[in-house]
Amino acid sequence: MVKHIVLFKLKETLSLDEKEVYMKQFKEAIEALPAVIPFIKKIFVGFNVNSDEKWDICLESEFRTLEEVKEYSVHPSHIKAAGILKDVKVDRACVDYDI
């Protein structure tokens, strides 16, 4: 199994209300993906509650193989969901590791 974790930092120029709207839209879209990408074993989006830290959003997911992670990354439904943050994120970090 492979754990896929992605962190996102949103633009500081967004108001708290704007950030909340984008974050909720992203969470809803990402967490709906297993219905159309059945090889996703688990997926969850969480919001950082510690304002002293850099990252705003954490996406945590699990797949059987790294190849499935790569297939997920180019799936049109994932690309559409990820596009929600395209113009409002300033940074992204990712790690994939065996579990």
N, C-alpha and C positions, 0 to 999 in steps of 0.2 A: 504494500500500500504506500501511496505517496501523499504527504500533506502539502498543500499549496496554500501559502499565506501571502497576502498582498496588503500593503499599508498605503494609504492615500493621505496627502496633505492638501487641503483646499486653500484657495486664495484668501489672504487676510483681508482683501478689499470687500469680500462678501459680508453682508450683515449676518447676525446669528440666525435670523429668520430665513434668509436665503440659503445659508448652509444647511439648515434643517430640512428645507424643501428638497434640495438636491440629494442629501443623505437618505432621506426616506424613499425618494423615487428610486435611487440606486439599490437600496436594500430590497425593496419590493421586486424589482426587476431581476436581481441576481438570485434571490431566494426562490423565484418562480422557475428558474432554469432546469431543475431536475425533471420537470414535466415534459420538457422538449429535448433534453440531453440526458438520456437515461443512465449513462455510465458515470454520472456524478454520484458518488456514494454519500457524501454529506456536503452541505454548504451553509454557511452562516455569515451574516454581516453584522458587526458590532460597532458601536460608536464610542469613542474615547470620552470618558467622564473626567479625566484628569487634564485640566487645561495647562498644566505645567509641562506636559509632554508635547512632542512635535506632531504626531500623527492624529488625524481626525477619524479615520475609518480603518477597520481591519476586516478583510475578507478571509475566511478560513474555510478550506474545502479539502475533500479527500477523494482520491482516485485510485484505481488498481495499479496503474503504471504511469510513468512519466510520459509515455506516448499518448495516453488519454489526456493528460494535462495539456499537452501540445495540441491535440485535436480540439479540446474545449476552447483553447485560446483563439482559434481561428473559426470557430462555429459562428454562423451569422447571428444567432440569438444572443450569444455572449458578446459579440462585437456591438450589437445594438444596445445591450444593457450597459456595457462599459462606456459607450458613447455619452451616457448621461453626465459623466464627470469630465468628458474631454476638454471642455472650455473652462472648467472651474478648478481643476487640480493644478498644483504647482510642483508636486513631487510624488513619486511612487517608488516603493521598495518591494521586492519579492524574494521569497525563498521557497524552494521545493526540497523536501527531504523524506527519506524512507521512514516509515513507522512500522 
